[in-house]
């Protein structure tokens, strides 16, 4: 089978959609090595990703197309997909090239979430308009839509009126690195590198309002859970608001911010943490929940959106709108070693639902389905 991917995020995004894209391509390439994979990207500047041996990287091949990267991604990919006689083209991040539905290539698009419709307050007006145009077009022309959770499936049916039979729910995979046991020496090395405290709470995700870092900090104060907090994620303007909150209580709050952390180091940090707290207001899936569980780190997360799908019966759930509830759960878990051990054991079992092998098998079945339609 010849499969094309929108691989822009794989080569250029360090987290989020980048992780999903890399994990998806790697899982398929490893599980189905006789297939041919074509990775379309307008650029590859950050050296984030080394493509699998059984793949071909396709980039703009002239100065004109290199200068018009967005146009290349919207139009030229369509022509190349037809010339290469691809069997399937998979848009890994919400969009498909214009006109590709007329080439005879079967189309799959992954929709991660419709948060811009659920919570428009988190997005500038122009971004919402761009997302809406791209998402709706992709869902209209795709042969099948891959939703990363039941929550996203329900949102597609509610907001886009997509018929249920066109949607396949396949939970995304965890990078295999999170399932491995880390040596003590490696933990000591990273603790020294980032000057991490011996005992700490962990929060993973972009520092933005939706991830609700302020709710966690408020909960820590209300419950007097003054264990140092390590925050791993890209910084945004929201950090200034968070920093002001921290500075108002410097005697009790100790917060470390880490950015540009690769998965191999994040796996170590999960295994060093006392607990990972993920009180997001809304998620399409919530990969850090599953990553933490695979790593043997107990999890506290929100009882909203797709997060109970990710955490299963292996997490403590809280109302993200209620800092007091977040704080009580944190205080309870920090003090109860038996509960902590139970969550770790259940978490490792739950994480097995998100292995690369399982994900690749289901995705290949989806490709076979669209080819046989």
ZAZA-985589 format. One record per residue (C-alpha): residue number from 1; residue in one letter; chain; y, z negated, x negated. Coordinates in pm, 1 decimal. Example, Ala and Ser with C-alpha at 12.3 -4.5 7.8 and 13.67 -1.06 7.14 Angstrom:
! ZAZA-985589
+-----+----+----+----------+----------+----------+
|   i | aa | ch |       yy |       zz |       xx |
+-----+----+----+----------+----------+----------+
|   1 |  A |  A |   -450.0 |   -780.0 |  -1230.0 |
|   2 |  S |  A |   -106.0 |   -714.0 |  -1367.0 |
+-----+----+----+----------+----------+----------+
This chain:
! ZAZA-985589
+-----+----+----+----------+----------+----------+
|   i | aa | ch |       yy |       zz |       xx |
+-----+----+----+----------+----------+----------+
|   1 |  X |  A |      0.0 |      0.0 |      0.0 |
|   2 |  X |  A |    352.2 |     82.5 |   -124.1 |
|   3 |  X |  A |    595.0 |   -192.8 |    -25.6 |
|   4 |  X |  A |    969.9 |   -196.5 |    -81.0 |
|   5 |  X |  A |   1179.5 |   -512.5 |    -86.0 |
|   6 |  X |  A |   1548.2 |   -587.4 |    -60.7 |
|   7 |  X |  A |   1540.7 |   -786.4 |   -386.1 |
|   8 |  X |  A |   1913.1 |   -844.3 |   -436.5 |
|   9 |  X |  A |   1876.8 |  -1217.3 |   -371.4 |
|  10 |  X |  A |   1571.0 |  -1247.1 |   -596.0 |
|  11 |  X |  A |   1769.6 |  -1125.0 |   -896.1 |
|  12 |  X |  A |   2107.4 |  -1278.1 |   -819.3 |
|  13 |  X |  A |   2081.7 |  -1597.5 |   -608.0 |
|  14 |  X |  A |   1971.5 |  -1913.5 |   -786.9 |
|  15 |  X |  A |   1870.6 |  -2104.0 |   -470.9 |
|  16 |  X |  A |   1812.0 |  -2056.4 |    -98.2 |
|  17 |  X |  A |   1747.9 |  -1691.0 |    -19.7 |
|  18 |  X |  A |   1690.6 |  -1627.5 |   -388.0 |
|  19 |  X |  A |   1403.8 |  -1875.9 |   -400.1 |
|  20 |  X |  A |   1252.9 |  -1731.0 |    -83.8 |
|  21 |  X |  A |   1272.1 |  -1376.3 |   -220.2 |
|  22 |  X |  A |   1120.0 |  -1465.3 |   -557.0 |
|  23 |  X |  A |    844.2 |  -1675.0 |   -400.7 |
|  24 |  X |  A |    759.0 |  -1397.2 |   -152.1 |
|  25 |  X |  A |    740.3 |  -1115.9 |   -407.3 |
|  26 |  X |  A |    545.9 |  -1326.3 |   -657.8 |
|  27 |  X |  A |    297.6 |  -1447.5 |   -396.7 |
|  28 |  X |  A |    219.1 |  -1095.5 |   -277.1 |
|  29 |  X |  A |    202.3 |   -947.7 |   -626.4 |
|  30 |  X |  A |    -43.7 |  -1214.8 |   -737.2 |
|  31 |  X |  A |   -258.4 |  -1214.1 |   -423.1 |
|  32 |  X |  A |   -265.5 |   -835.2 |   -380.4 |
|  33 |  X |  A |   -230.9 |   -688.2 |   -730.8 |
|  34 |  X |  A |   -346.2 |   -336.5 |   -638.1 |
|  35 |  X |  A |    -49.6 |   -279.5 |   -407.6 |
|  36 |  X |  A |    267.8 |   -124.2 |   -549.1 |
|  37 |  X |  A |    594.6 |   -313.2 |   -512.6 |
|  38 |  X |  A |    942.7 |   -157.3 |   -529.2 |
|  39 |  X |  A |   1227.4 |   -403.7 |   -583.2 |
|  40 |  X |  A |   1567.2 |   -270.6 |   -479.9 |
|  41 |  X |  A |   1867.3 |   -449.6 |   -627.8 |
|  42 |  X |  A |   2225.7 |   -329.4 |   -683.5 |
|  43 |  X |  A |   2250.9 |   -541.0 |   -998.4 |
|  44 |  X |  A |   2067.1 |   -791.2 |  -1215.9 |
|  45 |  X |  A |   2320.4 |   -996.0 |  -1406.1 |
|  46 |  X |  A |   2202.4 |  -1353.7 |  -1402.9 |
|  47 |  X |  A |   1859.0 |  -1314.9 |  -1564.5 |
|  48 |  X |  A |   1715.2 |  -1537.6 |  -1293.9 |
|  49 |  X |  A |   1401.4 |  -1340.1 |  -1236.6 |
|  50 |  X |  A |   1139.4 |  -1147.3 |  -1427.2 |
|  51 |  X |  A |    968.0 |   -907.2 |  -1188.4 |
|  52 |  X |  A |    585.7 |   -898.1 |  -1169.8 |
|  53 |  X |  A |    406.8 |   -640.2 |  -1384.0 |
|  54 |  X |  A |    284.7 |   -448.9 |  -1078.0 |
|  55 |  X |  A |    638.2 |   -390.5 |   -949.4 |
|  56 |  X |  A |    913.7 |   -137.1 |  -1014.4 |
|  57 |  X |  A |   1277.6 |   -241.7 |  -1025.3 |
|  58 |  X |  A |   1512.0 |     14.9 |   -869.6 |
|  59 |  X |  A |   1887.6 |     -7.8 |   -939.2 |
|  60 |  X |  A |   2184.9 |    228.9 |   -910.5 |
|  61 |  X |  A |   2137.2 |    506.7 |  -1167.9 |
|  62 |  X |  A |   2490.9 |    640.4 |  -1203.9 |
|  63 |  X |  A |   2838.2 |    505.9 |  -1267.7 |
|  64 |  X |  A |   2942.2 |    603.9 |   -915.6 |
|  65 |  X |  A |   2663.2 |    409.7 |   -744.8 |
|  66 |  X |  A |   2709.2 |    116.8 |   -983.0 |
|  67 |  X |  A |   3072.4 |    103.1 |   -872.3 |
|  68 |  X |  A |   2973.7 |    127.8 |   -505.6 |
|  69 |  X |  A |   2696.8 |   -132.9 |   -498.6 |
|  70 |  X |  A |   2731.8 |   -222.7 |   -131.3 |
|  71 |  X |  A |   2727.8 |    142.1 |    -27.4 |
|  72 |  X |  A |   2421.0 |    200.8 |   -245.9 |
|  73 |  X |  A |   2245.0 |    -90.2 |    -77.6 |
|  74 |  X |  A |   2336.7 |     29.2 |    271.2 |
|  75 |  X |  A |   2263.3 |    401.2 |    233.1 |
|  76 |  X |  A |   2096.8 |    510.0 |    -94.0 |
|  77 |  X |  A |   1797.5 |    280.0 |    -49.5 |
|  78 |  X |  A |   1714.0 |    473.9 |    267.1 |
|  79 |  X |  A |   1689.0 |    800.1 |     72.4 |
|  80 |  X |  A |   1482.7 |    645.5 |   -208.1 |
|  81 |  X |  A |   1244.6 |    478.0 |     38.3 |
|  82 |  X |  A |   1177.8 |    817.4 |    197.2 |
|  83 |  X |  A |   1134.8 |    993.1 |   -138.6 |
|  84 |  X |  A |    891.7 |    727.6 |   -262.9 |
|  85 |  X |  A |    700.1 |    750.0 |     66.8 |
|  86 |  X |  A |    694.7 |    374.6 |    110.7 |
|  87 |  X |  A |    450.3 |    238.1 |    366.7 |
|  88 |  X |  A |    660.3 |    -70.6 |    445.4 |
|  89 |  X |  A |   1012.7 |   -180.6 |    364.5 |
|  90 |  X |  A |   1082.7 |   -553.8 |    398.3 |
|  91 |  X |  A |   1437.2 |   -684.6 |    427.4 |
|  92 |  X |  A |   1395.7 |  -1034.8 |    288.4 |
|  93 |  X |  A |   1737.9 |  -1163.6 |    391.9 |
|  94 |  X |  A |   1844.8 |  -1064.1 |    742.7 |
|  95 |  X |  A |   1931.5 |   -699.0 |    690.5 |
|  96 |  X |  A |   1797.2 |   -344.4 |    662.0 |
|  97 |  X |  A |   1957.9 |    -31.7 |    513.6 |
|  98 |  X |  A |   2135.3 |    199.7 |    755.0 |
|  99 |  X |  A |   1928.9 |    492.6 |    879.0 |
| 100 |  X |  A |   1600.4 |    373.9 |    729.0 |
| 101 |  X |  A |   1448.3 |    360.8 |   1077.0 |
| 102 |  X |  A |   1458.0 |    742.7 |   1078.9 |
| 103 |  X |  A |   1248.7 |    785.5 |    762.3 |
| 104 |  X |  A |    906.9 |    698.8 |    902.3 |
| 105 |  X |  A |    883.9 |    390.5 |    679.9 |
| 106 |  X |  A |    763.1 |     84.8 |    872.8 |
| 107 |  X |  A |   1019.1 |   -194.1 |    879.4 |
| 108 |  X |  A |    997.0 |   -573.9 |    859.8 |
| 109 |  X |  A |   1297.8 |   -803.5 |    840.9 |
| 110 |  X |  A |   1300.2 |  -1176.0 |    771.5 |
| 111 |  X |  A |   1543.6 |  -1379.2 |    979.6 |
| 112 |  X |  A |   1587.4 |  -1724.1 |    832.3 |
| 113 |  X |  A |   1818.9 |  -1872.3 |   1091.6 |
| 114 |  X |  A |   2097.6 |  -1800.4 |   1338.0 |
| 115 |  X |  A |   2305.8 |  -2100.4 |   1238.6 |
| 116 |  X |  A |   2624.1 |  -1893.1 |   1251.0 |
| 117 |  X |  A |   2569.2 |  -1876.1 |   1629.7 |
| 118 |  X |  A |   2435.1 |  -2228.7 |   1673.5 |
| 119 |  X |  A |   2710.9 |  -2387.7 |   1463.8 |
| 120 |  X |  A |   2997.8 |  -2139.0 |   1422.4 |
| 121 |  X |  A |   3220.1 |  -2420.4 |   1295.2 |
| 122 |  X |  A |   3048.7 |  -2395.4 |    955.0 |
| 123 |  X |  A |   3145.2 |  -2030.4 |    898.2 |
| 124 |  X |  A |   3471.5 |  -1834.5 |    863.9 |
| 125 |  X |  A |   3532.8 |  -1585.1 |   1145.8 |
| 126 |  X |  A |   3494.8 |  -1281.2 |    920.0 |
| 127 |  X |  A |   3156.2 |  -1405.1 |    791.3 |
| 128 |  X |  A |   3030.1 |  -1456.9 |   1145.2 |
| 129 |  X |  A |   3127.6 |  -1101.9 |   1238.7 |
| 130 |  X |  A |   2954.7 |   -954.0 |    933.8 |
| 131 |  X |  A |   2639.5 |  -1158.4 |    992.9 |
| 132 |  X |  A |   2629.9 |  -1064.0 |   1358.2 |
| 133 |  X |  A |   2656.9 |   -692.7 |   1288.5 |
| 134 |  X |  A |   2391.4 |   -697.1 |   1014.7 |
| 135 |  X |  A |   2146.8 |   -931.4 |   1187.9 |
| 136 |  X |  A |   2158.0 |   -754.0 |   1522.3 |
| 137 |  X |  A |   2116.0 |   -411.1 |   1363.6 |
| 138 |  X |  A |   1815.4 |   -528.0 |   1161.0 |
| 139 |  X |  A |   1648.8 |   -687.5 |   1462.7 |
| 140 |  X |  A |   1710.1 |   -375.3 |   1668.9 |
| 141 |  X |  A |   1548.7 |   -126.9 |   1427.5 |
| 142 |  X |  A |   1271.8 |   -341.8 |   1271.3 |
| 143 |  X |  A |    913.4 |   -285.3 |   1380.3 |
| 144 |  X |  A |    848.1 |   -656.9 |   1340.5 |
| 145 |  X |  A |   1071.4 |   -956.7 |   1278.1 |
| 146 |  X |  A |    947.7 |  -1230.0 |   1048.1 |
| 147 |  X |  A |   1087.8 |  -1566.9 |   1160.0 |
| 148 |  X |  A |   1045.2 |  -1850.8 |    910.2 |
| 149 |  X |  A |    999.6 |  -2114.4 |   1183.8 |
| 150 |  X |  A |    934.8 |  -2156.8 |   1553.7 |
| 151 |  X |  A |   1295.1 |  -2275.0 |   1583.0 |
| 152 |  X |  A |   1422.9 |  -1944.9 |   1443.8 |
| 153 |  X |  A |   1188.9 |  -1757.4 |   1678.4 |
| 154 |  X |  A |   1332.8 |  -1942.6 |   1977.2 |
| 155 |  X |  A |   1687.2 |  -1870.0 |   1857.4 |
| 156 |  X |  A |   1606.1 |  -1498.2 |   1823.6 |
| 157 |  X |  A |   1476.6 |  -1489.4 |   2179.0 |
| 158 |  X |  A |   1774.8 |  -1687.7 |   2310.3 |
| 159 |  X |  A |   2065.4 |  -1521.0 |   2130.2 |
| 160 |  X |  A |   1935.5 |  -1168.8 |   2060.1 |
| 161 |  X |  A |   1696.3 |  -1131.7 |   2354.5 |
| 162 |  X |  A |   1419.2 |  -1023.3 |   2117.4 |
| 163 |  X |  A |   1081.9 |   -995.9 |   2290.3 |
| 164 |  X |  A |    830.7 |  -1255.3 |   2174.8 |
| 165 |  X |  A |    567.4 |   -999.3 |   2076.6 |
| 166 |  X |  A |    800.1 |   -848.9 |   1812.8 |
| 167 |  X |  A |    835.0 |  -1182.3 |   1628.7 |
| 168 |  X |  A |    585.0 |  -1323.9 |   1380.1 |
| 169 |  X |  A |    633.0 |  -1683.9 |   1266.2 |
| 170 |  X |  A |    519.8 |  -1730.0 |    906.8 |
| 171 |  X |  A |    632.7 |  -2042.4 |    725.1 |
| 172 |  X |  A |    771.4 |  -1970.2 |    381.3 |
| 173 |  X |  A |    581.9 |  -2073.2 |     70.3 |
| 174 |  X |  A |    649.1 |  -2337.0 |   -190.1 |
| 175 |  X |  A |    676.2 |  -2238.2 |   -553.8 |
| 176 |  X |  A |    338.9 |  -2342.0 |   -706.6 |
| 177 |  X |  A |    524.3 |  -2541.6 |   -972.4 |
| 178 |  X |  A |    586.6 |  -2817.7 |   -715.4 |
| 179 |  X |  A |    215.3 |  -2885.5 |   -671.2 |
| 180 |  X |  A |    155.3 |  -2975.5 |  -1037.1 |
| 181 |  X |  A |    156.5 |  -3325.0 |  -1187.5 |
| 182 |  X |  A |    430.1 |  -3377.6 |  -1445.4 |
| 183 |  X |  A |    363.3 |  -3554.7 |  -1777.2 |
| 184 |  X |  A |    549.1 |  -3879.5 |  -1846.7 |
| 185 |  X |  A |    700.9 |  -3726.5 |  -2161.9 |
| 186 |  X |  A |    853.4 |  -3446.1 |  -1953.7 |
| 187 |  X |  A |   1009.9 |  -3701.1 |  -1717.6 |
| 188 |  X |  A |   1155.9 |  -3891.5 |  -2011.8 |
| 189 |  X |  A |   1292.5 |  -3568.2 |  -2156.4 |
| 190 |  X |  A |   1472.7 |  -3477.9 |  -1834.9 |
| 191 |  X |  A |   1596.8 |  -3831.2 |  -1776.3 |
| 192 |  X |  A |   1763.0 |  -3818.3 |  -2116.6 |
| 193 |  X |  A |   1895.0 |  -3462.6 |  -2070.4 |
| 194 |  X |  A |   2075.1 |  -3541.3 |  -1743.9 |
| 195 |  X |  A |   2135.4 |  -3912.8 |  -1805.7 |
| 196 |  X |  A |   1945.5 |  -4004.6 |  -1489.4 |
| 197 |  X |  A |   1898.9 |  -4367.9 |  -1382.3 |
| 198 |  X |  A |   1553.9 |  -4528.6 |  -1384.9 |
| 199 |  X |  A |   1551.0 |  -4557.6 |  -1006.0 |
| 200 |  X |  A |   1733.5 |  -4316.9 |   -775.7 |
| 201 |  X |  A |   1753.1 |  -4158.6 |   -430.4 |
| 202 |  X |  A |   1749.6 |  -3777.4 |   -426.4 |
| 203 |  X |  A |   1937.1 |  -3526.8 |   -211.9 |
| 204 |  X |  A |   1868.4 |  -3152.5 |   -254.1 |
| 205 |  X |  A |   2078.3 |  -2869.1 |   -113.1 |
| 206 |  X |  A |   2417.7 |  -2703.7 |   -131.9 |
| 207 |  X |  A |   2697.5 |  -2959.4 |   -108.7 |
| 208 |  X |  A |   2840.5 |  -2835.2 |    222.2 |
| 209 |  X |  A |   2915.7 |  -2999.3 |    560.2 |
| 210 |  X |  A |   2595.0 |  -2880.8 |    729.0 |
| 211 |  X |  A |   2378.2 |  -3063.3 |    474.1 |
| 212 |  X |  A |   2548.6 |  -3389.4 |    576.9 |
| 213 |  X |  A |   2585.0 |  -3563.4 |    241.4 |
| 214 |  X |  A |   2862.3 |  -3781.2 |    384.3 |
| 215 |  X |  A |   2623.8 |  -3900.8 |    655.5 |
| 216 |  X |  A |   2380.4 |  -4011.2 |    384.3 |
| 217 |  X |  A |   2653.5 |  -4190.5 |    186.5 |
| 218 |  X |  A |   2777.9 |  -4367.8 |    498.6 |
| 219 |  X |  A |   2421.2 |  -4471.4 |    576.6 |
| 220 |  X |  A |   2378.7 |  -4612.3 |    226.3 |
| 221 |  X |  A |   2689.8 |  -4826.7 |    268.2 |
| 222 |  X |  A |   2598.4 |  -4946.4 |    618.7 |
| 223 |  X |  A |   2249.0 |  -5048.8 |    505.7 |
| 224 |  X |  A |   2367.7 |  -5175.5 |    166.5 |
| 225 |  X |  A |   2120.0 |  -4945.6 |     -6.4 |
| 226 |  X |  A |   2304.5 |  -4920.3 |   -334.4 |
| 227 |  X |  A |   2047.6 |  -4735.3 |   -539.3 |
| 228 |  X |  A |   2202.5 |  -4451.1 |   -744.6 |
| 229 |  X |  A |   2203.0 |  -4112.7 |   -569.2 |
| 230 |  X |  A |   2123.3 |  -3785.5 |   -748.1 |
| 231 |  X |  A |   2249.0 |  -3472.0 |   -569.4 |
| 232 |  X |  A |   2096.0 |  -3139.8 |   -675.8 |
| 233 |  X |  A |   2272.3 |  -2835.1 |   -538.9 |
| 234 |  X |  A |   2553.3 |  -2584.8 |   -559.3 |
| 235 |  X |  A |   2899.3 |  -2737.1 |   -526.6 |
| 236 |  X |  A |   3155.7 |  -2617.7 |   -272.1 |
| 237 |  X |  A |   3498.8 |  -2736.4 |   -158.6 |
| 238 |  X |  A |   3322.0 |  -2998.4 |     52.9 |
| 239 |  X |  A |   3258.2 |  -3189.6 |   -268.7 |
| 240 |  X |  A |   3625.5 |  -3291.6 |   -281.2 |
| 241 |  X |  A |   3586.8 |  -3469.6 |     51.4 |
| 242 |  X |  A |   3264.4 |  -3629.7 |    -68.9 |
| 243 |  X |  A |   3427.6 |  -3733.4 |   -396.4 |
| 244 |  X |  A |   3713.2 |  -3907.2 |   -215.4 |
| 245 |  X |  A |   3460.3 |  -4101.4 |    -11.1 |
| 246 |  X |  A |   3274.6 |  -4204.6 |   -326.5 |
| 247 |  X |  A |   3594.0 |  -4303.9 |   -509.1 |
| 248 |  X |  A |   3688.8 |  -4534.4 |   -220.5 |
| 249 |  X |  A |   3373.1 |  -4735.6 |   -290.1 |
| 250 |  X |  A |   3313.9 |  -4688.0 |   -662.1 |
| 251 |  X |  A |   3191.7 |  -5044.8 |   -709.3 |
| 252 |  X |  A |   2884.0 |  -4978.1 |   -495.2 |
| 253 |  X |  A |   2824.6 |  -4601.8 |   -490.8 |
| 254 |  X |  A |   2690.3 |  -4430.5 |   -800.8 |
| 255 |  X |  A |   2639.9 |  -4055.3 |   -751.4 |
| 256 |  X |  A |   2521.0 |  -3790.5 |  -1000.2 |
| 257 |  X |  A |   2578.9 |  -3420.7 |   -923.7 |
| 258 |  X |  A |   2348.6 |  -3161.2 |  -1082.8 |
| 259 |  X |  A |   2389.8 |  -2784.7 |  -1038.0 |
| 260 |  X |  A |   2199.4 |  -2478.3 |  -1159.7 |
| 261 |  X |  A |   1868.6 |  -2667.0 |  -1174.3 |
| 262 |  X |  A |   1564.7 |  -2438.5 |  -1197.6 |
| 263 |  X |  A |   1243.5 |  -2508.8 |  -1006.0 |
| 264 |  X |  A |   1050.4 |  -2633.1 |  -1308.9 |
| 265 |  X |  A |   1309.4 |  -2906.5 |  -1363.0 |
| 266 |  X |  A |   1351.2 |  -2978.7 |   -992.4 |
| 267 |  X |  A |    976.6 |  -3044.9 |   -969.9 |
| 268 |  X |  A |   1016.7 |  -3315.9 |  -1233.8 |
| 269 |  X |  A |   1316.2 |  -3468.6 |  -1056.3 |
| 270 |  X |  A |   1125.2 |  -3486.6 |   -725.6 |
| 271 |  X |  A |    846.5 |  -3678.2 |   -900.0 |
| 272 |  X |  A |   1095.8 |  -3920.2 |  -1053.6 |
| 273 |  X |  A |   1279.8 |  -3998.7 |   -727.9 |
| 274 |  X |  A |   1213.2 |  -4296.5 |   -500.9 |
| 275 |  X |  A |   1277.5 |  -4086.5 |   -191.0 |
| 276 |  X |  A |   1430.4 |  -3750.1 |    -97.6 |
| 277 |  X |  A |   1676.8 |  -3769.8 |    191.6 |
| 278 |  X |  A |   1761.0 |  -3448.2 |    376.2 |
| 279 |  X |  A |   1977.1 |  -3534.0 |    680.8 |
| 280 |  X |  A |   2087.8 |  -3175.1 |    753.7 |
| 281 |  X |  A |   2246.1 |  -3097.3 |   1089.3 |
| 282 |  X |  A |   2052.4 |  -2771.1 |   1124.6 |
| 283 |  X |  A |   1801.9 |  -2565.5 |    924.0 |
| 284 |  X |  A |   1600.2 |  -2249.2 |    968.5 |
| 285 |  X |  A |   1317.3 |  -2424.1 |    782.7 |
| 286 |  X |  A |   1421.9 |  -2684.3 |    523.8 |
| 287 |  X |  A |   1230.4 |  -2592.7 |    208.2 |
| 288 |  X |  A |   1328.5 |  -2908.4 |     11.3 |
| 289 |  X |  A |   1129.8 |  -3116.9 |    261.9 |
| 290 |  X |  A |    809.9 |  -2927.8 |    181.7 |
| 291 |  X |  A |    886.3 |  -2911.9 |   -191.9 |
| 292 |  X |  A |    937.0 |  -3288.4 |   -208.9 |
| 293 |  X |  A |    612.0 |  -3353.7 |    -22.8 |
| 294 |  X |  A |    418.4 |  -3119.6 |   -252.1 |
| 295 |  X |  A |    565.3 |  -3310.0 |   -546.6 |
| 296 |  X |  A |    456.9 |  -3648.4 |   -413.1 |
| 297 |  X |  A |    804.4 |  -3765.1 |   -312.7 |
| 298 |  X |  A |    843.3 |  -3940.7 |     25.7 |
| 299 |  X |  A |   1091.2 |  -3778.8 |    264.4 |
| 300 |  X |  A |   1350.8 |  -3885.8 |    517.6 |
| 301 |  X |  A |   1489.9 |  -3595.9 |    717.2 |
| 302 |  X |  A |   1653.4 |  -3501.7 |   1047.1 |
| 303 |  X |  A |   1475.8 |  -3493.1 |   1381.7 |
| 304 |  X |  A |   1655.2 |  -3169.4 |   1472.7 |
| 305 |  X |  A |   1602.2 |  -2791.4 |   1446.7 |
| 306 |  X |  A |   1304.2 |  -2682.9 |   1235.6 |
| 307 |  X |  A |   1283.9 |  -2990.5 |   1015.5 |
| 308 |  X |  A |    999.0 |  -3160.0 |   1208.1 |
| 309 |  X |  A |    807.3 |  -2830.5 |   1168.0 |
| 310 |  X |  A |    845.8 |  -2856.0 |    791.6 |
| 311 |  X |  A |    781.7 |  -3229.2 |    758.8 |
| 312 |  X |  A |    496.6 |  -3260.2 |   1006.5 |
| 313 |  X |  A |    365.1 |  -3614.9 |   1045.6 |
| 314 |  X |  A |    452.5 |  -3693.9 |    684.5 |
| 315 |  X |  A |    825.0 |  -3780.2 |    700.7 |
| 316 |  X |  A |   1056.9 |  -4039.4 |    851.2 |
| 317 |  X |  A |   1288.3 |  -3873.2 |   1103.3 |
| 318 |  X |  A |   1646.6 |  -3973.1 |   1178.7 |
| 319 |  X |  A |   1936.4 |  -3857.0 |   1392.4 |
| 320 |  X |  A |   2170.6 |  -3677.6 |   1148.4 |
| 321 |  X |  A |   2467.0 |  -3773.6 |   1365.2 |
| 322 |  X |  A |   2388.4 |  -4143.7 |   1319.8 |
| 323 |  X |  A |   2459.9 |  -4275.8 |    964.9 |
| 324 |  X |  A |   2337.7 |  -4621.3 |   1065.4 |
| 325 |  X |  A |   1996.4 |  -4477.1 |   1152.6 |
| 326 |  X |  A |   1985.5 |  -4287.6 |    822.0 |
| 327 |  X |  A |   2065.5 |  -4608.9 |    636.7 |
| 328 |  X |  A |   1802.1 |  -4814.8 |    820.3 |
| 329 |  X |  A |   1530.6 |  -4560.4 |    742.8 |
| 330 |  X |  A |   1635.1 |  -4555.4 |    378.1 |
| 331 |  X |  A |   1638.5 |  -4933.6 |    348.3 |
| 332 |  X |  A |   1297.4 |  -4958.4 |    516.7 |
| 333 |  X |  A |   1134.8 |  -4701.4 |    290.1 |
| 334 |  X |  A |   1281.9 |  -4843.2 |    -29.8 |
| 335 |  X |  A |   1137.4 |  -5186.4 |     56.4 |
| 336 |  X |  A |    798.3 |  -5087.2 |    199.9 |
| 337 |  X |  A |    559.9 |  -4969.5 |    -72.3 |
| 338 |  X |  A |    271.0 |  -4927.4 |    171.7 |
| 339 |  X |  A |    477.6 |  -4695.6 |    391.3 |
| 340 |  X |  A |    589.6 |  -4505.9 |     83.6 |
| 341 |  X |  A |    229.1 |  -4455.4 |    -30.7 |
| 342 |  X |  A |    128.0 |  -4337.5 |    318.0 |
| 343 |  X |  A |    407.5 |  -4081.2 |    331.5 |
| 344 |  X |  A |    322.5 |  -3953.1 |    -15.8 |
| 345 |  X |  A |    -43.8 |  -3902.5 |     75.5 |
| 346 |  X |  A |     37.8 |  -3737.8 |    409.8 |
| 347 |  X |  A |    308.3 |  -3529.0 |    246.8 |
| 348 |  X |  A |     74.6 |  -3376.9 |    -10.1 |
| 349 |  X |  A |   -164.4 |  -3284.2 |    269.0 |
| 350 |  X |  A |    113.0 |  -3136.7 |    484.4 |
| 351 |  X |  A |    244.1 |  -2929.3 |    193.8 |
| 352 |  X |  A |    -86.7 |  -2743.8 |    174.6 |
| 353 |  X |  A |     30.2 |  -2548.9 |    480.9 |
| 354 |  X |  A |    289.8 |  -2380.2 |    261.6 |
| 355 |  X |  A |     90.9 |  -2251.7 |    -34.0 |
| 356 |  X |  A |    170.5 |  -1911.4 |   -184.1 |
| 357 |  X |  A |   -182.1 |  -1790.8 |   -104.9 |
| 358 |  X |  A |   -153.1 |  -1871.6 |    264.9 |
| 359 |  X |  A |    191.9 |  -1715.5 |    289.9 |
| 360 |  X |  A |     90.9 |  -1393.4 |    111.7 |
| 361 |  X |  A |   -218.9 |  -1352.1 |    328.3 |
| 362 |  X |  A |    -19.5 |  -1386.6 |    649.6 |
| 363 |  X |  A |    254.4 |  -1153.3 |    530.1 |
| 364 |  X |  A |      1.4 |   -887.3 |    429.1 |
| 365 |  X |  A |   -156.3 |   -917.7 |    775.1 |
| 366 |  X |  A |    188.9 |   -855.4 |    923.8 |
| 367 |  X |  A |    230.3 |   -540.2 |    713.5 |
| 368 |  X |  A |   -112.1 |   -418.0 |    825.8 |
| 369 |  X |  A |    -12.9 |   -480.4 |   1186.7 |
| 370 |  X |  A |    301.6 |   -267.4 |   1167.2 |
| 371 |  X |  A |    112.4 |     11.4 |    988.9 |
| 372 |  X |  A |   -152.2 |     16.0 |   1259.4 |
| 373 |  X |  A |     93.0 |     16.4 |   1551.5 |
+-----+----+----+----------+----------+----------+
